Amino acid sequence: MKIIIFSLGLALSLVACIKKAPDYAVFTGKIDNLDIKEITLAKADRSFSKKIAVDPNGTFADTIKADPGLYLLTAGKNRSSVYLYNGSAVNITADAKDFNASLNVSGKGAAATNYMIFKNKKTAELKGEGMDVYKLEEADFKNKFKEINKTLNAKLDTAQGITPAFKSLEKRNLNYDYLLELSRYAGGYHRQWAKKRGYKASEEFLAELKEIDLNNDIDFYFSSAYKKLVHRHYNEEIKQLIKKESIDYGLVKVTVYSTIPNQTIKNELIFSGAENQIYNTEKFEDFYNIFMGASTNEENNAKITEIYNQLIKLNKGQRSPKFVDYENNAGGTLSLDDLKGKYIFIDVWATWCGPCVAELPYLKRLEKEYSGKNISFLSISMDDQKDHDKWTKMIADKGLGGIQVLADSAFKSQFIQDYEIRSIPRFILIDPEGLIVTQHAPRPSSPEIIDLFNSLNI
């Protein structure tokens, strides 16, 4: 009995002494002739990014605590894919003067990175220079990329030291690479580079693309090709919906993304660009409600809620933010309160903004039609003070009417920040009491602006 107890205790001691696999990867290297003080290692999905200090002689070393997968190493103008996983210890050496030719990768787990380097070089070699490959006819194009796929699969099968997990993911990724090229070809590349304006891909050519499972979150985070295919699919839905309904891009986007079956993919896509789009969406309350009903990511939800609470303060009936003593092109200065007693239609613009300048003829026509009515037309320029002369010259050259003022600090102006303006042109309507009618008024070129004015008996 004692012997048994002793043996059991010894076994437990031995188990306790076994080292756990580290929860980090070691990344070291030396890049000669590197004239920068740090390099960057980041994941394509932006879930991880780290700057790594480089010694004067080009050496660096760091531990990376992040999910296993492909990373992009950026060293000045040079880039390379690096595969890391917990327990790997990858070392790279290179000469910045001829980075790709001199790049060498060694250490535990280096096999996957060396495969990626081979893959990039071989694909470029077989694909050929420039965009000539997209001039090929459908059958020849397919055969070209099937050849690339076959070559890379063969290399993957014979490569030593690559983990089974990576091989499994990469085999699927190679298929996505192939399908992405078909998508590019059919989506416009062949039409553009072969100069075939009326080209439309055949059903046979598109058949493989229709078989893609768009709900694989594992592949979504491993394969940039798969992620692009998912994006392309939903972007096409967005494009088609915009054609059918006259609602803005942000609202269409959040509506389409809210229908994605896979919650992980839905969370990422519905948040992509949402922080900007909610600012530029007239029906931001609808945007917010759709977003919150679809997203389960608490951090993202908190960010959008914070913006929503800021925008609520600019709703109809709220008192408008003010500006004081902006330079008036007609002479002197102007404050928003100087215009109280009339409706104020505000055009936030800049001389460098093409869409803004395109609205100017319509704005002039609007000013003429409503001359003598209970409304003032105020144009606030976002031009920097250094471009003051460009502002005054465009006013003169284009014969701009209304009231022309220059914001005191361009986009950093308090009035602009108070209105949460992230892009221009932007149109705002304020009532005679200084209350907001709408923070997203229709453009002068839109027939809806006349409908709005008529509804207010202007």
PyMOL commands that set and color helices and strands:
alter all, ss='L'
color gray80, all
select helices_A, chain A and resi 2-17+96-102+110-127+132-135+138-158+164-193+203-211+217-222+224-244+249-257+263-271+274-277+284-294+298-312+336-339+354-369+385-397+410-412+414-418+448-455
alter helices_A, ss='H'
color red, helices_A
select strands_A, chain A and resi 25-32+38-42+49-53+59-64+69-75+78-84+89-95+104-108+326-328+333-334+343-349+375-381+403-406+426-430+436-438
alter strands_A, ss='S'
color yellow, strands_A
deselect
rebuild
show_as cartoon
